[in-house]
Amino acid sequence: MMSLELETKKRTMKRNLRIFEVIFFVAIIMPFDGNAQNPIIQNIYTADPAPLVFKDRLYLYTGHDEDNAPDDRFVMRNYHCFSTTDMVNWTHHGNVLQADSVFKWSGGDANAAQCIYRNGKFYYYISVHDKTHPGVALGVAVSDSPLGPFKDAIGHALVTNDMTTYARHSWDDLDPTVFIDDDGQAYLYWGNNALYCVKLNEDMISYSGDIIIFDIKDTAAFGPDFEEAPWLFKRNGTYYLFYAAHIPEAIYYATSSSPLGPWKYGGVVMEAMAQGCMSNHPGVIQYKGNWYLFYQNQDLPNGIDKRRCINVQPFEFNPDGTISKIPHTKEGVINGVANLNPYQRTEAETMSWAEGIETDLDNKTGVYVTDIDNGDYIKVRSIDFGKGAKSFEASVASASGGSIEIRFDSITGTLLGTCIVKNTGSWQSWAVQSCTVNEVKGIHDVYFVFKGGEGDLFNFDWWKFNAK
């Protein structure tokens, strides 16, 4: 077990680095004006967005770029999941799949992936380096829950590099995306400088027929270039294929009346470098009647093309079904699709914006907010207080203590109340602490502003208000 002195030094060093990065972020890259929504995740590097709607919730699966990824190569070994019911507040569910733990035949290094639901199970298609065959391969994991645990569905790769020959390099089996048509037929697409497809069987872990190869040099189908990152969806009987092209990468699209083509080039969805990143990766979804494009840039502190972050932008189709260029904005989703109920327990890791904090995970507590220091804060958007609240309570753990200032509509806005966080005995000794609050009604953004002395103050698991 790590000594208290060593743990304290570790926390201090980590905190000092984060302070520098946050100062750089706020002062140089992205001054926060209270309206920013992009990037939608601020406390971890994320890439290759893959949205999935299940029941009333939108799940966003992401790759995790490691903090120490160098300038010259990607370092991704696990996948995280976030979810929302309002498109403005995101709950972090932690690391849901560790590539080398799930795929024993893999080398651990991973690439883009997508998860899809069918027949009571969730199937996660992932591009990983293969120890048993040269190059990159496609694996499939399965779970009974959207949050895992996932296990290797077949014990070996579904597609190995020696099975794909359009491109001669060893990493052409990148970026799997899966689509289930209205007739129940599922299709798996993937490729780098190539576009492959197979018809998946109903079991979702095998396929029938040969690997289909599309001619990406057909400019009538794919325009001036096809690089990677395909994403397929269907709207009003038309199949849309989004993909990344060129270096730096733009997002293009093509359409067809069939999932197997022929494709017709549609144009540019997002200009190269418009979002401020060499690479890009689309994920498109309809949720509660609105269409959203998820993509990536490098706007977090210390961000580079190998340490990315995910953004989202709502968009609409033209009357004829075409798509105009979608701009990148810092505001992202301005109008949410629902309001948050403050009178039910809400995980502290549910937020629209945060500064300074991080999240952690343990088997007993689950995901919680940690590394909280004086001046850090969490913003939660569109909380509907209805006729009013009378008190606030929070589950916290602390070996020092501090307080949570509850403010409205800005970090220095009206003070609703202050919840004093007492020392609970240790960083994992959880206790519910509470305070009364001033009268508030209607819909507000709420800022939890953390106050205290030097160093880490407390861990924060969940919160709720109590109605009058």
C-alpha positions in Angstrom: 0.0 0.0 0.0 1.3 3.5 -0.8 2.4 5.5 2.2 0.5 8.6 3.2 3.6 10.8 2.6 4.1 9.3 -0.9 0.4 9.6 -1.7 0.5 13.3 -0.6 3.5 14.1 -2.8 1.8 12.3 -5.7 -1.3 14.4 -5.2 0.6 17.6 -4.9 2.7 17.0 -8.1 -0.4 16.0 -10.0 -2.2 19.1 -8.8 0.6 21.5 -9.7 0.7 20.1 -13.2 -3.1 20.4 -13.5 -3.0 24.0 -12.3 -0.5 24.9 -15.0 -2.6 23.2 -17.6 -5.8 24.8 -16.6 -4.3 28.3 -16.4 -2.9 27.7 -19.9 -6.2 26.5 -21.1 -8.3 29.3 -19.6 -5.9 32.1 -20.4 -4.5 31.1 -23.8 -6.7 28.6 -25.5 -10.3 29.0 -24.4 -11.4 31.8 -22.1 -14.6 30.5 -20.5 -17.5 32.9 -20.9 -20.2 30.7 -19.3 -21.7 29.7 -22.6 -19.0 27.2 -23.8 -20.1 23.6 -24.3 -17.3 22.3 -26.5 -15.4 20.3 -25.9 -18.1 18.4 -24.0 -15.6 16.4 -21.8 -12.9 18.5 -20.1 -11.2 16.2 -17.5 -9.9 13.4 -19.8 -8.6 13.2 -23.4 -11.2 11.5 -25.6 -11.4 10.7 -29.3 -13.3 8.8 -32.0 -16.9 9.5 -30.8 -19.4 6.7 -31.2 -22.9 7.7 -30.0 -25.7 5.1 -29.3 -29.3 5.8 -28.3 -30.7 3.1 -25.9 -34.1 3.7 -24.4 -34.3 7.3 -23.3 -30.5 7.9 -22.9 -27.8 8.7 -25.4 -24.5 6.9 -24.7 -21.3 8.2 -26.1 -18.4 5.7 -26.3 -14.9 7.2 -26.8 -11.4 6.2 -27.1 -9.1 7.5 -24.4 -5.9 9.2 -25.5 -3.3 8.8 -22.8 -1.9 11.9 -21.1 1.6 11.0 -22.1 0.9 10.3 -25.8 3.9 11.7 -27.7 3.7 14.0 -30.7 4.5 11.3 -33.2 2.0 8.5 -32.4 -1.4 7.7 -30.9 -1.5 5.9 -27.5 -5.0 4.5 -26.8 -5.5 1.4 -24.7 -9.0 1.7 -23.3 -12.5 3.1 -23.9 -14.7 5.3 -21.8 -18.5 5.9 -21.8 -20.5 9.0 -21.1 -24.2 9.5 -21.2 -26.9 12.2 -21.3 -30.6 12.7 -21.3 -30.5 16.4 -22.2 -27.5 16.9 -24.5 -25.9 19.5 -22.2 -25.0 17.5 -19.1 -22.8 14.4 -19.4 -22.3 11.6 -16.9 -18.9 9.9 -16.9 -19.2 6.1 -16.5 -15.5 5.5 -16.5 -13.3 3.0 -18.3 -15.7 0.4 -19.8 -13.2 -1.7 -21.8 -9.5 -2.2 -21.5 -8.3 -3.6 -24.8 -5.5 -6.0 -23.6 -7.6 -7.3 -20.7 -10.6 -8.2 -22.9 -8.7 -9.3 -26.1 -5.9 -11.5 -24.9 -4.7 -11.9 -28.5 -4.2 -8.2 -28.9 -1.1 -6.1 -28.2 -3.0 -3.6 -26.2 -2.8 -0.6 -28.5 -6.3 0.2 -29.8 -8.0 2.5 -32.3 -11.5 3.7 -33.0 -14.5 1.6 -32.1 -18.3 1.5 -32.0 -20.9 -0.2 -29.8 -24.4 -1.2 -30.9 -27.3 -2.9 -29.3 -29.2 -6.0 -30.6 -31.3 -8.7 -29.1 -30.6 -7.8 -25.5 -26.9 -7.5 -25.8 -24.3 -4.7 -26.6 -21.7 -5.5 -29.2 -18.5 -3.5 -29.2 -16.4 -3.6 -32.4 -12.8 -2.5 -31.9 -9.7 -2.1 -34.0 -6.6 -3.4 -32.1 -3.1 -4.5 -32.8 -2.9 -8.2 -33.2 -0.2 -10.4 -31.6 -1.3 -13.5 -33.6 -1.2 -11.9 -37.1 0.8 -9.0 -38.4 -0.9 -5.6 -38.3 -4.2 -4.4 -37.0 -7.3 -6.6 -36.6 -11.0 -6.2 -35.7 -12.3 -7.7 -32.5 -15.8 -7.9 -31.0 -16.7 -7.8 -27.4 -20.2 -8.3 -25.8 -22.0 -7.3 -22.7 -25.5 -7.5 -21.2 -25.2 -3.8 -20.2 -24.2 -0.7 -22.1 -21.6 0.0 -19.4 -20.1 -3.5 -19.4 -18.3 -5.6 -18.3 -17.5 -6.5 -21.9 -15.9 -9.9 -22.7 -14.3 -11.2 -25.9 -17.2 -12.6 -27.9 -15.2 -15.2 -30.0 -11.7 -15.5 -28.4 -9.9 -14.3 -31.6 -10.1 -11.6 -34.2 -13.2 -11.3 -36.4 -11.1 -9.8 -39.3 -7.3 -10.1 -39.6 -5.0 -8.0 -41.8 -4.2 -10.9 -44.1 -7.9 -11.1 -45.0 -7.9 -7.5 -46.5 -5.8 -6.7 -49.5 -7.1 -3.5 -51.1 -4.5 -1.5 -49.2 -1.1 -2.9 -48.8 -0.2 -1.4 -45.4 -0.8 -3.3 -42.2 -3.1 -0.9 -40.6 -5.9 -0.7 -43.1 -8.3 -2.5 -40.7 -9.1 0.6 -38.7 -12.3 2.3 -37.5 -15.1 -0.2 -37.5 -18.7 1.1 -37.7 -21.8 -1.1 -37.7 -25.3 -0.4 -39.0 -28.5 -2.4 -38.7 -31.0 -1.8 -41.5 -34.8 -1.8 -41.2 -35.0 -5.4 -42.5 -32.7 -6.6 -39.7 -29.6 -7.1 -41.8 -26.5 -5.8 -40.0 -23.4 -4.4 -41.9 -19.9 -3.8 -40.6 -17.8 -1.2 -42.4 -14.1 -0.3 -41.8 -10.9 0.8 -43.4 -7.9 3.1 -43.7 -7.1 4.1 -47.3 -9.7 1.4 -48.0 -13.4 0.8 -47.4 -14.4 -2.7 -46.5 -17.8 -4.2 -45.6 -19.3 -7.5 -44.5 -22.8 -8.7 -43.8 -23.0 -9.7 -40.2 -25.0 -12.7 -39.2 -27.8 -12.2 -36.7 -25.5 -13.4 -33.9 -23.4 -10.2 -34.6 -20.1 -12.1 -34.0 -19.8 -13.8 -37.4 -20.4 -12.8 -41.0 -21.6 -14.4 -44.3 -20.1 -14.0 -47.8 -16.9 -12.4 -48.9 -15.5 -9.1 -47.7 -16.9 -6.4 -49.9 -14.4 -3.8 -51.3 -15.5 -0.4 -52.4 -13.5 1.5 -55.0 -12.4 4.6 -53.0 -10.7 6.0 -56.1 -14.1 6.5 -57.7 -14.5 10.3 -57.4 -18.2 10.1 -58.4 -18.7 8.0 -55.3 -16.3 9.5 -52.8 -15.1 12.8 -54.2 -11.4 13.7 -54.1 -10.4 11.3 -51.3 -11.4 8.6 -48.8 -9.1 8.2 -45.8 -10.8 6.5 -42.9 -13.5 6.8 -40.1 -16.7 5.7 -41.9 -20.0 6.2 -40.2 -23.3 5.0 -41.8 -26.9 5.9 -40.9 -30.2 6.1 -42.7 -32.7 8.9 -43.0 -35.9 8.9 -45.1 -34.9 5.9 -47.1 -31.4 7.4 -48.0 -28.2 5.9 -46.7 -25.6 8.4 -45.6 -21.9 7.6 -45.3 -19.7 10.1 -43.4 -16.0 9.7 -43.5 -12.6 11.5 -43.0 -10.5 12.5 -46.0 -7.1 14.0 -46.7 -4.5 15.0 -44.2 -5.4 17.2 -42.4 -8.8 15.6 -42.3 -12.0 17.0 -43.6 -15.3 15.2 -43.1 -17.1 14.3 -46.4 -20.3 12.5 -47.1 -21.8 10.3 -49.7 -25.4 8.9 -50.2 -27.0 5.8 -51.7 -30.3 4.1 -52.0 -28.7 0.9 -50.8 -26.3 0.1 -47.9 -23.9 -1.4 -50.5 -23.9 1.5 -52.9 -23.4 2.7 -55.5 -22.4 5.8 -53.6 -22.8 9.4 -54.8 -20.4 12.0 -53.4 -22.3 14.7 -51.5 -19.7 17.2 -50.5 -17.9 18.6 -47.4 -19.5 18.3 -44.0 -16.7 19.9 -42.0 -13.7 21.7 -43.5 -10.2 20.4 -42.7 -8.8 22.2 -39.6 -12.1 24.1 -39.1 -12.3 22.5 -35.7 -8.6 23.0 -35.0 -7.2 19.5 -35.3 -5.2 17.5 -37.9 -7.5 14.5 -37.5 -11.2 14.2 -37.3 -13.7 11.4 -36.8 -17.5 11.7 -37.3 -20.3 10.1 -35.2 -23.8 11.0 -36.3 -27.0 10.3 -34.3 -30.6 11.4 -34.1 -31.8 11.9 -30.5 -35.2 13.3 -29.3 -36.0 14.6 -32.8 -32.7 16.4 -33.4 -29.6 15.4 -35.4 -26.1 15.8 -33.9 -22.6 15.5 -35.4 -19.9 14.4 -32.9 -16.3 15.1 -33.9 -12.9 15.9 -32.3 -10.3 18.6 -31.9 -7.4 19.3 -29.5 -8.7 22.2 -27.4 -7.9 20.8 -23.9 -4.8 21.8 -22.0 -1.7 20.3 -23.4 -3.8 19.0 -26.3 -2.2 18.0 -29.5 -3.4 15.8 -32.5 -2.5 12.8 -30.3 -4.3 14.1 -27.3 -7.8 15.0 -28.5 -11.3 15.9 -27.1 -14.8 15.4 -28.4 -17.2 18.1 -29.5 -20.8 18.1 -30.6 -22.8 20.3 -33.0 -26.5 20.1 -33.9 -27.3 20.2 -37.6 -30.3 20.0 -40.0 -30.8 18.6 -43.4 -31.7 20.7 -46.4 -35.2 20.1 -47.8 -33.7 17.9 -50.6 -31.8 15.8 -48.1 -28.4 17.3 -48.7 -26.2 18.6 -45.9 -24.6 22.0 -45.8 -21.2 22.6 -44.1 -21.4 22.3 -40.4 -19.3 24.8 -38.5 -17.4 24.1 -35.3 -18.5 26.4 -32.4 -17.5 26.7 -28.8 -21.2 26.9 -27.8 -22.0 23.5 -29.2 -25.6 22.6 -28.1 -27.2 25.8 -27.0 -30.7 24.4 -26.3 -30.9 21.2 -24.4 -33.7 18.7 -25.0 -34.7 18.3 -21.4 -34.2 19.9 -17.9 -32.5 18.2 -15.0 -34.6 17.2 -12.0 -32.7 18.4 -8.8 -34.9 16.4 -6.5 -33.5 13.0 -7.5 -30.0 11.8 -6.8 -27.6 13.0 -9.4 -24.1 11.7 -9.8 -21.4 14.4 -9.2 -19.7 13.3 -12.4 -22.7 14.7 -14.3 -21.7 18.0 -15.7 -21.7 20.4 -18.6 -18.4 22.0 -17.7 -15.7 21.6 -15.1 -12.4 23.2 -14.1 -9.7 21.5 -12.1 -11.4 18.3 -11.0 -10.8 14.7 -12.2 -12.9 11.5 -11.9 -11.9 8.2 -10.5 -13.5 4.8 -10.1 -13.6 2.0 -7.5 -15.7 -1.1 -7.3 -17.7 0.0 -4.3 -18.5 3.6 -5.0 -18.3 3.6 -8.8 -17.3 6.8 -10.5 -16.8 9.9 -8.4 -15.3 13.4 -8.6 -11.8 13.7 -7.1 -8.7 16.0 -7.0 -10.9 18.8 -5.8 -9.0 21.9 -4.8 -9.8 25.5 -3.8 -11.4 27.3 -6.7 -12.3 24.3 -8.8 -15.9 24.0 -9.9 -18.6 22.0 -11.7 -21.3 23.5 -13.9 -24.6 21.8 -14.3 -27.0 23.2 -16.9 -30.8 23.6 -17.0 -31.9 22.5 -13.5 -35.6 22.9 -13.0 -36.3 23.8 -9.4 -40.1 24.1 -10.0 -41.7 25.7 -7.0 -38.6 25.8 -4.9 -36.0 23.9 -2.8 -35.3 24.0 0.9 -32.1 22.0 1.4 -29.1 20.4 -0.3 -27.2 17.2 0.5 -24.1 15.6 -0.9 -22.2 12.4 -0.5 -18.6 13.2 0.2 -15.4 11.7 1.6 -12.5 13.7 3.0 -9.3 13.6 5.0 -9.2 17.3 5.3 -12.4 19.2 4.6 -13.8 22.2 2.7 -17.1 23.5 1.4 -19.3 23.6 -1.6 -20.7 26.9 -2.6 -23.9 26.6 -4.6 -24.3 29.4 -7.1 -26.7 30.3 -9.8 -26.0 31.1 -13.5 -22.3 31.9 -13.1 -19.3 31.1 -11.0 -19.8 34.3 -9.1 -23.6 34.3 -9.3 -26.1 34.5 -6.5 -25.2 32.3 -3.6 -27.9 29.7 -2.9 -26.2 28.1 0.0 -22.9 26.7 1.4 -22.5 23.0 2.3 -19.7 22.6 4.8 -17.8 19.4 4.1 -16.3 18.0 7.4 -13.4 15.6 7.7 -15.0 12.1 7.3 -11.8 10.3 8.4 -10.4 9.2 5.0 -10.7 9.7 1.3 -13.0 6.7 1.0 -15.1 7.1 4.2 -18.3 8.4 2.6 -20.9 10.5 4.5 -23.9 12.6 3.5 -23.6 16.2 4.5 -26.2 18.9 4.0 -27.2 22.5 4.3 -30.2 24.7 3.9 -30.6 26.8 0.7 -32.2 30.2 -0.1 -35.4 30.2 -2.0 -35.1 29.5 -5.7 -37.6 28.7 -8.4 -37.6 28.0 -12.1 -34.8 26.8 -14.4 -31.2 27.8 -13.7 -27.6 26.7 -14.4 -25.9 25.7 -11.1 -22.3 26.0 -10.2 -20.8 24.0 -7.5 -17.7 26.0 -6.5 -15.3 24.3 -4.1 -13.6 26.2 -1.3 -11.0 25.3 1.3 -7.3 25.3 2.2 -4.3 24.0 0.2 -4.3 20.6 -1.4 -7.1 18.2 -2.1 -10.3 19.0 -0.2 -12.7 16.1 -0.6 -14.1 13.5 -3.0 -17.7 14.0 -4.3 -20.0 11.2 -5.2 -23.6 12.5 -5.6 -25.9 15.3 -4.8 -29.6 16.2 -4.5 -31.9 19.0 -3.5 -34.9 18.6 -1.3 -38.2 20.3 -2.3 -40.1 22.7 -0.2 
